[in-house]
Amino acid sequence: MVKLKINQKEYSVDASPDMPLLWALRDVLGLTGTKFGCGMAQCGACTVHLDREAVRSCVTLVSRAVGKEVTTIEGLSADPTNYLQKAWLEVDVPQCGYCQSGQIMSAAVLLRENPNPTDEDIDTAMSGNICRCGTYPRIRKAIHLAAQMQREGGKVQ
């Protein structure tokens, strides 16, 4: 058994320390918002936060998460000040939706570190996340909107 703190809750997880965190989240704990995309940390669909930093859970071992705070899309969703998901819906970003949890998790780190990003900042920060449907212009627009909502306390015209 491995002890993990995920979305501010403590879990005793029946998982090998060398199991990818993605499988512990999805298969052992049933937190299926984090997606499997490539298994090689190339697409970003499996992005979660480990101590507030974006990591690819498909190549992050469970042992690396011990003693740290893991946040998944489910944990991010619980935050009422999370303007990203509101902006995502407002802009109608998802097409198939498969990559969206990873996109949002990466964008959350970007906005925490840079609350007023330029297009170039967004493109650089999001370059590790692939959207097979090509919704990049909507993703960028939603990140700008979320940044504006964050600055204005959610009051965007």
DSSP file (Angstrom, degrees, kcal/mol; ACC not computed):
  #  RESIDUE AA STRUCTURE BP1 BP2  ACC     N-H-->O    O-->H-N    N-H-->O    O-->H-N    TCO  KAPPA ALPHA  PHI   PSI    X-CA   Y-CA   Z-CA
    1    1 A M              0   0    0      0, 0.0     2,-0.4     0, 0.0    13,-0.2   0.000 360.0 360.0 360.0 138.4    0.0    0.0    0.0
    2    2 A V  E     -A   13   0A   0     11,-2.8    11,-3.9    14,-0.1     2,-0.5  -0.958 360.0-134.2-118.9 136.8    1.2    3.5   -0.9
    3    3 A K  E     +A   12   0A   0     -2,-0.4    64,-0.5     9,-0.2     2,-0.3  -0.815  30.6 174.4 -94.3 126.6   -0.2    6.6    0.8
    4    4 A L  E     -A   11   0A   0      7,-2.6     7,-3.0    -2,-0.5     2,-0.6  -0.967  28.4-142.1-130.8 146.2   -1.0    9.4   -1.6
    5    5 A K  E     +Ab  10  69A   0     63,-0.8    65,-2.8    60,-0.4     2,-0.5  -0.946  30.2 173.4-107.8 114.3   -2.7   12.8   -1.1
    6    6 A I  E >   -Ab   9  70A   0      3,-2.8     3,-1.6    -2,-0.6    65,-0.2  -0.983  65.4 -11.6-128.4 125.0   -4.9   13.5   -4.1
    7    7 A N  T 3  S-     0   0    0     63,-3.3    -1,-0.2    -2,-0.5    64,-0.1   0.882 128.6 -55.5  52.5  42.1   -7.3   16.5   -4.4
    8    8 A Q  T 3  S+     0   0    0     62,-0.4     2,-0.4     1,-0.2    -1,-0.3   0.626 117.7 108.9  68.3  17.8   -6.7   17.3   -0.7
    9    9 A K  E <   -A    6   0A   0     -3,-1.6    -3,-2.8     2,-0.0     2,-0.4  -0.962  67.2-125.5-122.8 143.3   -7.8   13.8    0.4
   10   10 A E  E     -A    5   0A   0     -2,-0.4     2,-0.4    -5,-0.2    -5,-0.2  -0.694  29.9-175.2 -86.6 136.0   -5.5   11.0    1.8
   11   11 A Y  E     -A    4   0A   0     -7,-3.0    -7,-2.6    -2,-0.4     2,-0.7  -0.983  26.0-146.7-130.2 142.6   -5.6    7.6    0.1
   12   12 A S  E     -A    3   0A   0     -2,-0.4     2,-0.5    -9,-0.2    -9,-0.2  -0.957  32.1-161.3-101.3 113.9   -4.0    4.3    0.8
   13   13 A V  E     -A    2   0A   0    -11,-3.9   -11,-2.8    -2,-0.7     2,-1.8  -0.847  21.8-141.2-108.7 127.2   -3.5    2.9   -2.7
   14   14 A D        +     0   0    0     -2,-0.5     2,-0.3   -13,-0.2   -11,-0.0  -0.613  62.2 120.7 -83.0  81.9   -2.9   -0.7   -3.5
   15   15 A A        -     0   0    0     -2,-1.8    -2,-0.1     4,-0.0     9,-0.0  -0.995  67.8-107.8-147.1 146.6   -0.3    0.0   -6.2
   16   16 A S    >   -     0   0    0     -2,-0.3     3,-2.1     1,-0.1    46,-0.3  -0.507  31.9-122.5 -70.3 142.3    3.3   -0.8   -6.9
   17   17 A P  T 3  S+     0   0    0      0, 0.0    46,-2.5     0, 0.0    47,-0.3   0.748 113.0  54.8 -59.0 -22.6    5.6    2.2   -6.4
   18   18 A D  T 3  S+     0   0    0     44,-0.2    -2,-0.0    43,-0.2     3,-0.0   0.301  82.0 112.4 -96.8  11.4    6.8    1.8  -10.0
   19   19 A M  S <  S-     0   0    0     -3,-2.1    43,-2.7     1,-0.1    44,-0.2  -0.623  80.9-103.3 -75.9 138.6    3.2    2.0  -11.4
   20   20 A P  B >>  -E   61   0B   0      0, 0.0     4,-1.4     0, 0.0     3,-0.9  -0.417  25.6-126.1 -59.8 137.6    2.6    5.1  -13.5
   21   21 A L  H 3> S+     0   0    0     39,-3.8     4,-2.7    36,-0.3     5,-0.2   0.837 106.7  66.5 -54.4 -36.1    0.5    7.5  -11.5
   22   22 A L  H 3> S+     0   0    0     35,-2.3     4,-2.8    38,-0.3     5,-0.3   0.905 102.2  45.6 -52.7 -45.9   -2.0    7.6  -14.4
   23   23 A W  H <>>S+     0   0    0     -3,-0.9     4,-1.8    34,-0.3     5,-1.3   0.850 110.8  52.5 -73.0 -33.2   -3.0    4.0  -13.8
   24   24 A A  I  <>S+     0   0    0     -4,-1.4     5,-2.0     3,-0.2     4,-0.4   0.924 114.3  44.1 -64.0 -42.9   -3.2    4.5  -10.0
   25   25 A L  I  <5S+     0   0    0     -4,-2.7     6,-2.9     3,-0.2    -2,-0.2   0.959 126.1  29.3 -65.0 -51.6   -5.6    7.5  -10.6
   26   26 A R  I  X5S+     0   0    0     -4,-2.8     4,-0.6     4,-0.2    -3,-0.2   0.965 130.7  28.6 -77.2 -54.8   -7.7    5.9  -13.2
   27   27 A D  I  <5S+     0   0    0     -4,-1.8    -3,-0.2    -5,-0.3    -2,-0.1   0.845 129.5  32.6 -84.2 -35.3   -7.8    2.1  -12.5
   28   28 A V  I  4<S+     0   0    0     -5,-1.3    -3,-0.2    -4,-0.4    -4,-0.1   0.903 132.4  26.3 -89.0 -44.6   -7.2    2.0   -8.8
   29   29 A L  T  4<S-     0   0    0     -5,-2.0    -3,-0.2    -6,-0.2    -2,-0.1   0.594  95.9-126.5 -98.1 -12.4   -9.0    5.1   -7.6
   30   30 A G     <  +     0   0    0     -4,-0.6     2,-1.4    -6,-0.2    -4,-0.2   0.695  58.6 144.0  75.7  18.1  -11.5    5.6  -10.3
   31   31 A L    >   +     0   0    0     -6,-2.9     3,-0.6    -7,-0.2    -1,-0.2  -0.706  17.5 167.2 -89.2  88.0  -10.5    9.2  -11.1
   32   32 A T  T 3   +     0   0    0     -2,-1.4    -1,-0.2     1,-0.2    -6,-0.1   0.312  47.1  93.5 -93.5   8.0  -11.0    9.0  -14.8
   33   33 A G  T 3  S+     0   0    0      2,-0.1     2,-0.4    68,-0.0    -1,-0.2   0.828  72.7  77.6 -68.0 -30.1  -10.9   12.7  -15.7
   34   34 A T  S <  S-     0   0    0     -3,-0.6     2,-0.2   -12,-0.1    12,-0.2  -0.695  81.6-146.6 -80.4 128.1   -7.2   12.3  -16.5
   35   35 A K        -     0   0    0     10,-1.6     2,-0.5    -2,-0.4    -2,-0.1  -0.649  12.0-128.6-104.1 152.7   -6.8   10.6  -19.8
   36   36 A F        +     0   0    0     -2,-0.2    -1,-0.0     1,-0.2     0, 0.0  -0.864  39.9 154.1 -91.3 126.0   -4.4    8.2  -21.4
   37   37 A G  S    S-     0   0    0     -2,-0.5    -1,-0.2    62,-0.0    62,-0.0   0.735  71.1 -16.1-116.4 -58.3   -3.2    9.5  -24.7
   38   38 A C        -     0   0    0      0, 0.0    -2,-0.1     0, 0.0     0, 0.0   0.632  66.3-133.5-128.4 -24.6    0.2    8.3  -25.8
   39   39 A G  S    S+     0   0    0      1,-0.0    -3,-0.0     0, 0.0     0, 0.0   0.562  90.8  81.2  77.1   7.8    2.0    6.7  -22.8
   40   40 A M  S    S-     0   0    0     19,-0.0    -1,-0.0     0, 0.0    16,-0.0   0.189 104.7-108.7-130.2  15.1    5.2    8.6  -23.6
   41   41 A A  S    S+     0   0    0      1,-0.1    15,-0.1    14,-0.0    16,-0.0   0.801  89.1 112.7  61.0  31.2    4.6   12.1  -22.2
   42   42 A Q  S    S+     0   0    0     88,-0.0    -1,-0.1     1,-0.0    14,-0.0   0.670  71.8  39.3-104.4 -21.5    4.2   13.5  -25.7
   43   43 A C  S    S-     0   0    0     86,-0.1    87,-3.1    87,-0.0    59,-0.0   0.728  85.4-136.5-108.5 -24.3    0.6   14.6  -25.9
   44   44 A G    >   +     0   0    0     85,-0.2     3,-1.6     1,-0.0    62,-0.1   0.440  65.3 123.7  85.2  -1.1   -0.3   16.0  -22.5
   45   45 A A  T 3  S+     0   0    0      1,-0.3   -10,-1.6    57,-0.1    57,-0.2   0.782  75.5  51.6 -63.3 -25.0   -3.7   14.3  -22.1
   46   46 A C  T 3  S+     0   0    0    -12,-0.2    11,-1.5    56,-0.1    -1,-0.3   0.198  79.4 145.1 -96.8  15.2   -2.6   12.8  -18.8
   47   47 A T  E <   +C   56   0A   0     -3,-1.6     2,-0.3     9,-0.2     9,-0.2  -0.324  15.0 159.7 -63.9 129.9   -1.4   16.1  -17.2
   48   48 A V  E     -C   55   0A   0      7,-2.2     7,-2.8    24,-0.1     2,-0.5  -0.827  40.6-103.0-132.6 174.1   -2.0   16.5  -13.5
   49   49 A H  E     -CD  54  71A   0     22,-2.7    22,-2.4    -2,-0.3     2,-0.5  -0.891  24.7-169.6-104.3 134.5   -0.4   18.7  -10.9
   50   50 A L  E >  S-CD  53  70A   0      3,-2.9     3,-1.2    -2,-0.5    20,-0.2  -0.965  85.6 -19.0-121.1 110.2    2.3   17.4   -8.5
   51   51 A D  T 3  S-     0   0    0     18,-3.3    -1,-0.1    -2,-0.5    19,-0.1   0.923 130.5 -52.5  50.0  47.6    2.9   20.0   -5.9
   52   52 A R  T 3  S+     0   0    0     17,-0.4     2,-0.4     1,-0.2    -1,-0.2   0.480 116.7 111.6  73.5   6.4    1.3   22.6   -8.2
   53   53 A E  E <  S-C   50   0A   0     -3,-1.2    -3,-2.9    56,-0.0     2,-0.3  -0.895  73.2-111.6-110.6 142.3    3.5   21.8  -11.2
   54   54 A A  E     +C   49   0A   0     -2,-0.4     2,-0.3    -5,-0.2    -5,-0.2  -0.540  43.1 171.0 -72.3 129.2    2.2   20.2  -14.4
   55   55 A V  E     -C   48   0A   0     -7,-2.8    -7,-2.2    -2,-0.3     2,-0.8  -0.947  39.0-114.0-133.7 157.5    3.5   16.6  -14.9
   56   56 A R  E >>  -C   47   0A   0     -2,-0.3     3,-1.5    -9,-0.2     4,-0.7  -0.829  23.9-160.3 -92.2 110.0    2.6   13.9  -17.3
   57   57 A S  T 34 S+     0   0    0    -11,-1.5   -35,-2.3    -2,-0.8   -36,-0.3   0.652  82.4  71.7 -70.4 -14.8    1.1   11.1  -15.2
   58   58 A C  T 34 S+     0   0    0      1,-0.2    -1,-0.3   -37,-0.2   -35,-0.1   0.751 113.5  26.6 -72.0 -21.7    1.7    8.4  -17.8
   59   59 A V  T <4 S+     0   0    0     -3,-1.5     2,-0.6   -39,-0.1    -1,-0.2   0.345  99.5  98.8-119.8   3.1    5.5    8.6  -17.0
   60   60 A T  S  < S-     0   0    0     -4,-0.7   -39,-3.8    -5,-0.0   -38,-0.3  -0.834  71.3-135.0 -92.9 119.9    5.4    9.8  -13.4
   61   61 A L  B >>  -E   20   0B   0     -2,-0.6     3,-1.2   -41,-0.3     4,-0.7  -0.413  15.0-120.3 -75.4 149.5    5.8    6.9  -11.1
   62   62 A V  H >> S+     0   0    0    -43,-2.7     3,-1.4   -46,-0.3     4,-0.7   0.874 112.8  63.7 -52.6 -39.6    3.5    6.5   -8.0
   63   63 A S  H >4 S+     0   0    0    -46,-2.5     3,-0.6     1,-0.3    -1,-0.3   0.815  96.0  57.7 -59.2 -30.9    6.7    6.6   -5.8
   64   64 A R  H <4 S+     0   0    0     -3,-1.2    -1,-0.3   -47,-0.3    -2,-0.2   0.765 103.8  53.3 -69.3 -24.6    7.3   10.2   -7.0
   65   65 A A  H X< S+     0   0    0     -3,-1.4     3,-2.1    -4,-0.7   -60,-0.4   0.606  79.0 114.1 -87.8 -12.6    3.9   11.3   -5.7
   66   66 A V  T << S+     0   0    0     -4,-0.7   -62,-0.1    -3,-0.6     3,-0.1  -0.403  87.9  11.0 -62.7 130.0    4.4   10.0   -2.2
   67   67 A G  T 3  S+     0   0    0    -64,-0.5    -1,-0.3     1,-0.3     2,-0.3   0.532 114.0  97.6  79.4   7.2    4.5   12.9    0.3
   68   68 A K  S <  S-     0   0    0     -3,-2.1   -63,-0.8   -63,-0.0     2,-0.6  -0.785  79.0-105.7-122.0 166.9    3.3   15.4   -2.4
   69   69 A E  E     -b    5   0A   0     -2,-0.3   -18,-3.3    -3,-0.1     2,-0.5  -0.841  30.5-162.9 -95.5 121.3    0.0   16.9   -3.3
   70   70 A V  E     -bD   6  50A   0    -65,-2.8   -63,-3.3    -2,-0.6     2,-0.5  -0.893   4.2-169.3-101.9 131.4   -1.5   15.5   -6.5
   71   71 A T  E     - D   0  49A   0    -22,-2.4   -22,-2.7    -2,-0.5     2,-0.2  -0.988   4.3-174.3-121.9 126.7   -4.3   17.5   -8.2
   72   72 A T     >  -     0   0    0     -2,-0.5     4,-2.2   -24,-0.2     3,-0.4  -0.511  47.3 -91.3-104.4 177.9   -6.4   16.1  -11.0
   73   73 A I  H  > S+     0   0    0      1,-0.2     4,-2.3     2,-0.2     5,-0.1   0.840 127.9  59.3 -59.5 -32.0   -9.0   17.7  -13.1
   74   74 A E  H  > S+     0   0    0      1,-0.2     4,-0.8     2,-0.2    -1,-0.2   0.894 107.7  44.9 -63.9 -38.6  -11.6   16.6  -10.5
   75   75 A G  H  4 S+     0   0    0     -3,-0.4     4,-0.3     2,-0.2     3,-0.3   0.856 111.9  51.3 -72.8 -35.9   -9.7   18.5   -7.8
   76   76 A L  H >< S+     0   0    0     -4,-2.2     3,-1.5     1,-0.2    -2,-0.2   0.881 104.8  58.2 -66.6 -37.5   -9.4   21.6  -10.0
   77   77 A S  H 3< S+     0   0    0     -4,-2.3    -1,-0.2     1,-0.3    -2,-0.2   0.786  96.4  62.9 -62.5 -28.3  -13.1   21.5  -10.8
   78   78 A A  T 3< S+     0   0    0     -4,-0.8    -1,-0.3    -3,-0.3    -2,-0.2   0.633  81.0  95.0 -73.8 -12.8  -13.9   21.7   -7.0
   79   79 A D    X   -     0   0    0     -3,-1.5     3,-1.9    -4,-0.3    -3,-0.0  -0.709  62.9-158.9 -83.9 112.0  -12.2   25.2   -6.9
   80   80 A P  T 3  S+     0   0    0      0, 0.0    -1,-0.2     0, 0.0    -3,-0.0   0.664  90.6  58.7 -68.1 -14.1  -15.0   27.8   -7.3
   81   81 A T  T 3  S+     0   0    0      2,-0.0     2,-1.3    -3,-0.0     3,-0.1   0.316  73.6 117.9 -94.4   9.7  -12.4   30.4   -8.4
   82   82 A N    <>  +     0   0    0     -3,-1.9     4,-0.7     1,-0.2     3,-0.3  -0.634  35.3 173.8 -79.2  98.3  -11.3   28.3  -11.3
   83   83 A Y  H  >  +     0   0    0     -2,-1.3     4,-2.9     1,-0.2     5,-0.2   0.629  62.0  80.2 -80.9 -14.0  -12.2   30.5  -14.2
   84   84 A L  H  > S+     0   0    0      1,-0.2     4,-3.0     2,-0.2    -1,-0.2   0.948  94.5  44.1 -59.6 -49.8  -10.6   28.2  -16.8
   85   85 A Q  H  > S+     0   0    0     -3,-0.3     4,-1.9     1,-0.2    -1,-0.2   0.878 113.8  51.3 -66.0 -35.6  -13.4   25.8  -17.0
   86   86 A K  H  X S+     0   0    0     -4,-0.7     4,-2.4     2,-0.2    -1,-0.2   0.932 113.2  45.1 -62.9 -44.8  -15.9   28.6  -17.1
   87   87 A A  H  X S+     0   0    0     -4,-2.9     4,-2.7     2,-0.2     5,-0.3   0.893 108.6  57.5 -65.2 -39.5  -14.0   30.2  -19.9
   88   88 A W  H  X>S+     0   0    0     -4,-3.0     5,-2.3    -5,-0.2     4,-0.7   0.904 111.7  42.0 -57.9 -42.2  -13.7   26.8  -21.7
   89   89 A L  H  <5S+     0   0    0     -4,-1.9     3,-0.3     3,-0.2    -1,-0.2   0.906 112.4  53.4 -71.4 -42.0  -17.4   26.5  -21.7
   90   90 A E  H  <5S+     0   0    0     -4,-2.4    -2,-0.2     1,-0.2    -1,-0.2   0.897 115.9  39.2 -59.1 -42.0  -18.0   30.2  -22.7
   91   91 A V  H  <5S-     0   0    0     -4,-2.7    -1,-0.2    -5,-0.1    -2,-0.2   0.600 105.9-130.0 -84.6 -12.3  -15.7   29.8  -25.7
   92   92 A D  T  <5 +     0   0    0     -4,-0.7    -3,-0.2    -3,-0.3    -4,-0.1   0.954  43.1 168.5  61.0  52.0  -17.0   26.3  -26.5
   93   93 A V      < +     0   0    0     -5,-2.3    46,-0.1    -6,-0.1    45,-0.1   0.930  39.4  86.1 -64.8 -50.9  -13.4   25.0  -26.7
   94   94 A P        +     0   0    0      0, 0.0     0, 0.0     0, 0.0     0, 0.0  -0.194  36.6 165.4 -64.1 141.5  -14.0   21.2  -26.8
   95   95 A Q  S    S-     0   0    0      0, 0.0    -2,-0.0     0, 0.0    -3,-0.0   0.627  92.7  -4.2-108.5 -77.1  -14.7   19.4  -30.0
   96   96 A C  S    S-     0   0    0      1,-0.0     0, 0.0     0, 0.0     0, 0.0   0.794  90.8-146.1 -83.3 -28.8  -14.1   15.7  -29.1
   97   97 A G    >   +     0   0    0     -4,-0.1     3,-1.0     1,-0.0     4,-0.5   0.308  60.4 121.2  88.9  -8.3  -13.0   16.7  -25.6
   98   98 A Y  T 3  S+     0   0    0      1,-0.3     3,-0.4     2,-0.1     4,-0.3   0.875  79.5  37.6 -60.4 -41.0  -10.5   14.0  -25.1
   99   99 A C  T 3> S+     0   0    0      1,-0.2     4,-2.2     2,-0.1     3,-0.4   0.520  90.5  97.5 -86.9  -5.2   -7.5   16.3  -24.5
  100  100 A Q  H <> S+     0   0    0     -3,-1.0     4,-2.8     1,-0.2     5,-0.2   0.824  76.5  53.7 -63.9 -37.7   -9.3   19.0  -22.5
  101  101 A S  H  > S+     0   0    0     -4,-0.5     4,-2.3    -3,-0.4    -1,-0.2   0.928 113.3  45.0 -63.3 -41.0   -8.5   17.9  -19.0
  102  102 A G  H  > S+     0   0    0     -3,-0.4     4,-2.1    -4,-0.3    -2,-0.2   0.889 112.6  51.6 -66.5 -38.8   -4.8   18.0  -19.8
  103  103 A Q  H  X S+     0   0    0     -4,-2.2     4,-2.5     2,-0.2    -2,-0.2   0.936 112.1  46.3 -61.6 -46.7   -5.1   21.3  -21.6
  104  104 A I  H  X S+     0   0    0     -4,-2.8     4,-2.2     1,-0.2    -2,-0.2   0.898 110.5  52.5 -65.2 -41.2   -6.9   22.8  -18.6
  105  105 A M  H  X S+     0   0    0     -4,-2.3     4,-1.3    -5,-0.2    -1,-0.2   0.903 112.7  44.9 -63.7 -40.2   -4.4   21.5  -16.2
  106  106 A S  H  X S+     0   0    0     -4,-2.1     4,-2.0     1,-0.2    -2,-0.2   0.907 112.3  51.6 -68.1 -41.1   -1.5   22.9  -18.2
  107  107 A A  H  X S+     0   0    0     -4,-2.5     4,-2.6     1,-0.2    -2,-0.2   0.840 103.6  59.2 -64.4 -32.7   -3.3   26.2  -18.6
  108  108 A A  H  X S+     0   0    0     -4,-2.2     4,-1.8     2,-0.2    -1,-0.2   0.902 106.5  46.4 -63.7 -41.0   -3.9   26.4  -14.8
  109  109 A V  H  X S+     0   0    0     -4,-1.3     4,-2.2     2,-0.2     5,-0.2   0.921 111.2  53.4 -66.6 -42.6   -0.2   26.3  -14.2
  110  110 A L  H  X S+     0   0    0     -4,-2.0     4,-2.7     1,-0.2    -2,-0.2   0.947 111.3  44.8 -55.2 -50.8    0.4   29.0  -16.9
  111  111 A L  H  < S+     0   0    0     -4,-2.6    -1,-0.2     1,-0.2    -2,-0.2   0.800 110.7  53.9 -69.7 -28.2   -2.2   31.4  -15.3
  112  112 A R  H  < S+     0   0    0     -4,-1.8    -1,-0.2    -5,-0.2    -2,-0.2   0.902 119.0  34.9 -68.1 -39.7   -0.8   30.8  -11.8
  113  113 A E  H  < S+     0   0    0     -4,-2.2    -2,-0.2     1,-0.3    -1,-0.2   0.757 135.0  23.1 -85.2 -26.3    2.7   31.7  -13.0
  114  114 A N     <  -     0   0    0     -4,-2.7    -1,-0.3    -5,-0.2    -2,-0.1  -0.769  62.2-176.6-144.2  91.5    1.6   34.4  -15.5
  115  115 A P  S    S+     0   0    0      0, 0.0    36,-0.2     0, 0.0    -4,-0.1   0.552  85.1  40.5 -72.4  -5.8   -1.8   36.0  -14.9
  116  116 A N  S    S+     0   0    0     35,-0.0     2,-0.1    32,-0.0    28,-0.1  -0.477  82.4 179.5-137.9  66.3   -1.6   38.1  -18.1
  117  117 A P        -     0   0    0      0, 0.0     2,-0.1     0, 0.0    30,-0.1  -0.350  20.0-136.6 -75.3 148.3   -0.1   35.9  -20.8
  118  118 A T     >  -     0   0    0      1,-0.1     4,-2.3    -2,-0.1     5,-0.2  -0.396  35.8 -98.3 -84.5 172.1    0.5   36.9  -24.4
  119  119 A D  H  > S+     0   0    0      1,-0.2     4,-2.9     2,-0.2     5,-0.2   0.910 128.1  51.1 -57.2 -41.8   -0.3   34.7  -27.3
  120  120 A E  H  > S+     0   0    0      2,-0.2     4,-2.4     1,-0.2    -1,-0.2   0.902 107.9  51.4 -64.6 -41.1    3.3   33.7  -27.4
  121  121 A D  H  > S+     0   0    0      2,-0.2     4,-2.7     1,-0.2    -1,-0.2   0.922 112.9  46.4 -59.4 -44.3    3.3   32.9  -23.7
  122  122 A I  H  X S+     0   0    0     -4,-2.3     4,-2.5     2,-0.2    -2,-0.2   0.938 111.6  50.0 -64.9 -47.7    0.2   30.7  -24.2
  123  123 A D  H  < S+     0   0    0     -4,-2.9     4,-0.4     1,-0.2    -1,-0.2   0.898 114.1  45.8 -59.6 -40.8    1.7   28.9  -27.3
  124  124 A T  H >< S+     0   0    0     -4,-2.4     3,-1.0     1,-0.2     4,-0.2   0.942 115.0  45.7 -66.9 -48.4    4.9   28.2  -25.4
  125  125 A A  H 3< S+     0   0    0     -4,-2.7     3,-0.4     1,-0.2    -2,-0.2   0.827 118.4  42.6 -65.6 -31.9    3.2   27.0  -22.2
  126  126 A M  T >< S+     0   0    0     -4,-2.5     3,-2.1    -5,-0.2    -1,-0.2   0.388  81.8 102.9 -96.4   3.3    0.7   24.8  -24.1
  127  127 A S  T <  S+     0   0    0     -3,-1.0    -1,-0.2    -4,-0.4    -2,-0.1   0.715  76.1  59.2 -63.7 -20.3    3.2   23.4  -26.7
  128  128 A G  T 3  S+     0   0    0     -3,-0.4     2,-0.5    -4,-0.2    -1,-0.3   0.427  92.2  81.3 -87.0   2.1    3.3   20.0  -24.8
  129  129 A N    <   -     0   0    0     -3,-2.1     2,-0.4   -85,-0.1   -85,-0.2  -0.938  67.2-156.0-112.9 122.7   -0.4   19.5  -25.2
  130  130 A I        -     0   0    0    -87,-3.1     2,-0.6    -2,-0.5   -27,-0.1  -0.810   7.1-165.8 -99.3 133.7   -1.7   18.1  -28.4
  131  131 A C    >   -     0   0    0     -2,-0.4     3,-1.4     1,-0.1     5,-0.2  -0.953   4.3-164.4-115.0 108.8   -5.3   18.7  -29.6
  132  132 A R  T 3  S+     0   0    0     -2,-0.6    -1,-0.1     1,-0.3    -2,-0.0   0.722  89.7  56.4 -66.8 -19.9   -6.0   16.2  -32.4
  133  133 A C  T 3  S-     0   0    0     -3,-0.1    -1,-0.3     3,-0.0    -3,-0.0   0.571 109.0-124.2 -87.7 -10.1   -9.1   18.3  -33.4
  134  134 A G    <   +     0   0    0     -3,-1.4    -2,-0.1     1,-0.1    -4,-0.0   0.853  56.4 150.6  75.4  35.4   -7.0   21.5  -33.8
  135  135 A T    >>  +     0   0    0      1,-0.2     4,-2.4     2,-0.1     3,-0.5   0.127  25.9 125.3 -86.6  24.4   -9.0   23.7  -31.4
  136  136 A Y  H 3>  +     0   0    0      1,-0.2     4,-2.6     2,-0.2     5,-0.2   0.856  68.3  53.3 -54.2 -42.7   -5.8   25.7  -30.6
  137  137 A P  H 3> S+     0   0    0      0, 0.0     4,-2.2     0, 0.0    -1,-0.2   0.903 112.5  45.4 -61.5 -37.9   -7.3   29.1  -31.5
  138  138 A R  H <> S+     0   0    0     -3,-0.5     4,-2.5     2,-0.2    -2,-0.2   0.867 111.0  53.2 -71.7 -35.6  -10.3   28.4  -29.1
  139  139 A I  H  X S+     0   0    0     -4,-2.4     4,-2.2     2,-0.2    -1,-0.2   0.947 111.1  46.3 -62.0 -47.4   -7.9   27.2  -26.4
  140  140 A R  H  X S+     0   0    0     -4,-2.6     4,-2.3     1,-0.2    -2,-0.2   0.920 112.6  50.0 -61.2 -44.3   -5.9   30.4  -26.7
  141  141 A K  H  X S+     0   0    0     -4,-2.2     4,-2.3    -5,-0.2    -1,-0.2   0.899 110.6  50.0 -62.0 -41.1   -9.0   32.5  -26.6
  142  142 A A  H  X S+     0   0    0     -4,-2.5     4,-2.9     2,-0.2    -1,-0.2   0.876 108.7  51.9 -66.6 -37.4  -10.3   30.7  -23.5
  143  143 A I  H  X S+     0   0    0     -4,-2.2     4,-2.4     2,-0.2    -2,-0.2   0.922 110.4  48.4 -66.0 -42.6   -7.0   31.2  -21.7
  144  144 A H  H  X S+     0   0    0     -4,-2.3     4,-2.2     2,-0.2    -2,-0.2   0.921 113.1  48.4 -60.6 -42.8   -7.2   34.9  -22.4
  145  145 A L  H  X S+     0   0    0     -4,-2.3     4,-2.9     2,-0.2    -2,-0.2   0.917 110.6  50.2 -64.4 -43.4  -10.8   35.0  -21.2
  146  146 A A  H  X S+     0   0    0     -4,-2.9     4,-2.5     2,-0.2    -1,-0.2   0.895 109.7  51.5 -61.9 -39.5   -9.9   33.1  -18.0
  147  147 A A  H  X S+     0   0    0     -4,-2.4     4,-2.2     2,-0.2    -1,-0.2   0.917 111.6  47.0 -62.8 -42.6   -7.0   35.5  -17.3
  148  148 A Q  H  X S+     0   0    0     -4,-2.2     4,-2.2     2,-0.2    -2,-0.2   0.921 112.2  49.6 -64.1 -44.1   -9.4   38.4  -17.7
  149  149 A M  H  <>S+     0   0    0     -4,-2.9     5,-3.5     1,-0.2     6,-0.3   0.891 110.2  51.6 -61.6 -39.6  -12.0   36.7  -15.5
  150  150 A Q  H ><5S+     0   0    0     -4,-2.5     3,-0.8     3,-0.2    -1,-0.2   0.912 112.0  45.8 -62.8 -44.2   -9.3   36.1  -12.9
  151  151 A R  H 3<5S+     0   0    0     -4,-2.2    -2,-0.2     1,-0.2    -1,-0.2   0.860 119.3  41.1 -67.2 -35.5   -8.2   39.8  -13.0
  152  152 A E  T ><5S-     0   0    0     -4,-2.2     3,-1.2    -5,-0.2    -1,-0.2   0.221 114.6-109.4-101.8  13.6  -11.8   41.0  -12.8
  153  153 A G  T < 5S-     0   0    0     -3,-0.8    -3,-0.2    -4,-0.3    -4,-0.1   0.805  76.6 -53.2  65.4  29.8  -13.1   38.5  -10.2
  154  154 A G  T 3 <S+     0   0    0     -5,-3.5     2,-1.2    -6,-0.2    -1,-0.2   0.397 105.4 125.0  90.2  -3.4  -15.2   36.7  -12.8
  155  155 A K    <   +     0   0    0     -3,-1.2     2,-0.4    -6,-0.3    -1,-0.2  -0.697  29.7 155.3 -95.8  88.6  -17.1   39.7  -14.0
  156  156 A V              0   0    0     -2,-1.2    -7,-0.0     1,-0.1   -11,-0.0  -0.940 360.0 360.0-115.9 133.9  -16.5   39.6  -17.8
  157  157 A Q              0   0    0     -2,-0.4    -1,-0.1     0, 0.0    -2,-0.0   0.464 360.0 360.0 -79.2 360.0  -18.9   41.3  -20.2
